[in-house]
Amino acid sequence: MMISLSLPFPASVPSLKPNRYSRHKISSVRTHQNISFESLQATLIRHANVGHVDEAVSTLDLMSRANLAPDLATYTVLLKSCIRTRNFELGQLVHSRLIESRLQPDAVVLNSLISLYSKCGHWRKAEEIFSSMGGARDMVSWSAMISCYAHNGSNLDAVLVFVEMLESGEHPNEFCFSAAIRACSNRENARIGLEIFGFLLKTGYFGSDVCVGCAMVDLFVKGFGDLELAKKVFDEMPEKNSVTWTLMITRFTQMGSPRDAIALFSDMVIAGFVPDRYTFSSCLSACSELGSLSIGRQLHSWVVKNGLCFDVCVGCSLVDMYAKSAVDGSMDDSRKTFDRMPNQNVMSWTAIITGYVQNGGNDYEAIELYCRMITQGRVKPNHFTFACLLKACGNLFNPKLGEQIYSHATKLGLATISVVGNSLISMYSKCDRIEDARKAFDFLFEKNLVSYNALVDGYTRNLNSDEAFELFNEIENSSAGADAFTFASLLSGAASVGAVGKGEQIHARLLKAGFESNLCICNALISMYTRCGCIEAGFQVFNEMEDRNIISWTSIITGFAKHGFAKRALELYKQMLDSGVEPNEVTFVAVLSACSHAGLIEEGWRQFDSMYKDHGIRPRMEHYACMIDILGRSGHLDKAMQFIDSMPFAADALVWRTLLGACRVHGNMELGKHAAEMILEKDPNDPSAHVLLSNLYASAGQWESVSRIRKGMKERNMVKEAGCSWIEIANKVHKFYVGDTKHPEAKEIYEELDEVAAKIKEMGYVPDTNFVLHEVEEEQKEQYLFQHSEKIALAYGLISTAKSRVIRIFKNLRVCGDCHTMMKYVSVASGREIVVRDSNRFHHIKDGKCSCNDYW
């Protein structure tokens, strides 16, 4: 049927130059005199059917020059070929030729044009063509327009067109139902999707085509987040093909059910379906989530057998899988896979760069790869590449490098994309440049919840809890709304400063928001309460959890270990094993720390040996450092040195710093000097090594050596971290430094301190001036002792809290031995319980006794 309509012009008409090679090829075979319409049309259709669109368009050009006008069937074939090969630019060229031909298009041609402009993103042009059709619209027209709106994100328009079609008297077919349901596969329109699903069941189209079943799977997954119902739809589908299997596998992976994805892949193969590149990519992503290297290797061999090892999409998934699944954090297999890829695009470069950044300690390699990418590879980074690179700069504590990379993103026009801006905020936050982080946040044109979370996390990292809470109030009043990460960041902030009052407020607000059963939130609550000194509150949260993962168990074990309750920590570890949860590297750090704090040398050795023997985990540097701590704290310094010599790799600064700390406690000057030399050999600018060595000399009365070290630090502009203590009173954190007099109640604080000192001296307390590491008179040493920040914080706690309340004090450095003794006396004199968190552990002091048993 011919339709007399004015055909809208294409969105943009590309160059009309045909392919010169193809024209020469055709004209060399035939001359204008002996070619016929039928032969040229046959040639054009043959080229179009096999996807040689350039040659087909050249043939069209030849027909026009030979005055052999192509008919509508020819244009239809050409348009469908352009759509099938996604050659949209040539499709628009064909459209312009159709307009020049003055042929009146029929419904078939117009439907193809709607599909063409829909898929190339010119939905308004598709809408214009659809509107011009009037009564000539058929079911294909309606389906094409509904698909167009859904494809371009105008889901409500798609639903309205579906309703308009029903009102016009048309009866939808399976393709129309599929398009309409896909438009409802989102949170906003999911309920409408269910109504359409009910209509679909009545018409009997559910089993008519796999596309309907696929649309229903997406409705339940994307619209309702319900994998169980989606799987029921999948199971009820009378016919399945590789596409349906791959869709269900992909959705399992995306929705956090990687084990189900792998199991479904096995079912697919057993059912006789052949997996394709998309199937393998989804399964490899599932392996990445599981960290299952063995299954990933099996899939890799399958990929090779299926001839897909050079596919870019599969290659990227393999790179990611090997990066995330390596047991020892090695990037070797991931790098080999990347290097063997014949064609590396922005996806593959970003995958390998991301792998290096996520595996930790490989940030320099990530930056080097970026340089290779833009020079040797000549590939332009995308916004995900820049986001990952900025994270690397944050890890390296190198904001200047981050700013250079950000300037490159700006030149490429990617700086305004939120994921790049959010990463810039995080980078500045990690580098302690919170003001620049705030500027980056304010600069963002479109702020999303991730933007807010990045800045909240930045404030909490930099101990700016008041600003974090102000921003949290702003989030709650905005359309963004707080999510689990927001609450987790705020809980982390409260934990960092020991602000249990604020932590409890957040706990109450997240309960109102309905996050009480969120696994991530529960883990953050355990960490917050235990780090704020409320170990039993943290244990209560743990006990009330319905589901626990390795992070839950590790958090509570770490909590009891830090509080000095080694027996309970080890009991919980045994319960974890009995429940079938396998420990990871962090769990063993917690277990070994528990042994260290309690002086359990034999148990420490047993747990260390079990790491690889029973659980296949190779000890890392931090585990060796824990063993050095166990031996060093107990005075076995020679054995600690022997253990360092037996390590399979060279000890790093952390190990030597641990040994140096033990030498300081036990006064081993010779070994302490050796440990300090080893630290400074690896990091000459490490101020902590100089400070520990200086303290070691001071405790031995070698003041000339102390003076020499301090002078050297001054010449190198090394700054010793100032000791400070803080206490939370009425939801406000009060911070004190040595000899601090800036507090508004300083007069009352020092009066209380004098009264307490007099009272406990009567009880037998004698100030231990050995902890004054300055060459001054004995009387002045005692004055220095009573100016320590933890004593000032204690005095403020005594005058500011009710006698029934526990006094919780936090210090950024190791608590002074004299302060520790003084607090035990104060606990008896005042009848108060005192909890102190220092840089190593918690001290629960009550009735003159401490949970550490004076072993710390």
HELIX and SHEET records of a PDB file:
HELIX    1   1 ARG A   20  VAL A   29  1                                  10    
HELIX    2   2 PHE A   37  ASN A   49  1                                  13    
HELIX    3   3 VAL A   53  ARG A   65  1                                  13    
HELIX    4   4 LEU A   72  ARG A   84  1                                  13    
HELIX    5   5 PHE A   88  SER A  101  1                                  14    
HELIX    6   6 ALA A  107  LYS A  119  1                                  13    
HELIX    7   7 TRP A  123  MET A  133  1                                  11    
HELIX    8   8 GLY A  134  ALA A  136  5                                   3    
HELIX    9   9 MET A  139  HIS A  151  1                                  13    
HELIX   10  10 ASN A  155  GLU A  167  1                                  13    
HELIX   11  11 GLU A  174  ALA A  183  1                                  10    
HELIX   12  12 ALA A  190  THR A  203  1                                  14    
HELIX   13  13 VAL A  210  ASP A  218  1                                   9    
HELIX   14  14 LEU A  219  GLY A  223  3                                   5    
HELIX   15  15 PHE A  224  PHE A  224  1                                   1    
HELIX   16  16 LEU A  227  GLU A  236  1                                  10    
HELIX   17  17 SER A  242  GLN A  254  1                                  13    
HELIX   18  18 PRO A  258  ILE A  270  1                                  13    
HELIX   19  19 ARG A  277  LEU A  290  1                                  14    
HELIX   20  20 LEU A  293  LYS A  305  1                                  13    
HELIX   21  21 VAL A  312  SER A  325  1                                  14    
HELIX   22  22 ASP A  332  ASP A  339  1                                   8    
HELIX   23  23 VAL A  346  GLN A  358  1                                  13    
HELIX   24  24 ASP A  363  THR A  375  1                                  13    
HELIX   25  25 HIS A  383  ASN A  395  1                                  13    
HELIX   26  26 PRO A  399  LYS A  411  1                                  13    
HELIX   27  27 SER A  418  LYS A  430  1                                  13    
HELIX   28  28 ILE A  434  PHE A  443  1                                  10    
HELIX   29  29 LEU A  449  ARG A  461  1                                  13    
HELIX   30  30 SER A  465  ASN A  477  1                                  13    
HELIX   31  31 ALA A  484  VAL A  497  1                                  14    
HELIX   32  32 VAL A  500  LYS A  512  1                                  13    
HELIX   33  33 LEU A  519  ARG A  531  1                                  13    
HELIX   34  34 ILE A  535  GLU A  544  1                                  10    
HELIX   35  35 ILE A  550  LYS A  562  1                                  13    
HELIX   36  36 ALA A  566  ASP A  578  1                                  13    
HELIX   37  37 GLU A  585  ALA A  598  1                                  14    
HELIX   38  38 ILE A  601  HIS A  615  1                                  15    
HELIX   39  39 MET A  621  ARG A  633  1                                  13    
HELIX   40  40 LEU A  637  ASP A  645  1                                   9    
HELIX   41  41 ALA A  653  HIS A  666  1                                  14    
HELIX   42  42 MET A  669  LYS A  682  1                                  14    
HELIX   43  43 PRO A  687  SER A  699  1                                  13    
HELIX   44  44 TRP A  703  GLU A  715  1                                  13    
HELIX   45  45 ALA A  746  GLU A  762  1                                  17    
HELIX   46  46 THR A  769  PHE A  771  5                                   3    
HELIX   47  47 GLU A  778  LEU A  785  1                                   8    
HELIX   48  48 SER A  789  SER A  800  1                                  12    
HELIX   49  49 GLY A  817  SER A  830  1                                  14    
SHEET    1   A 6 LYS A 732  TYR A 737  0                                        
SHEET    2   A 6 CYS A 724  ILE A 729 -1                                        
SHEET    3   A 6 ILE A 807  LYS A 811 -1                                        
SHEET    4   A 6 ILE A 834  ARG A 837  1                                        
SHEET    5   A 6 PHE A 842  LYS A 846 -1                                        
SHEET    6   A 6 LYS A 849  CYS A 850 -1                                        
END                                                                             
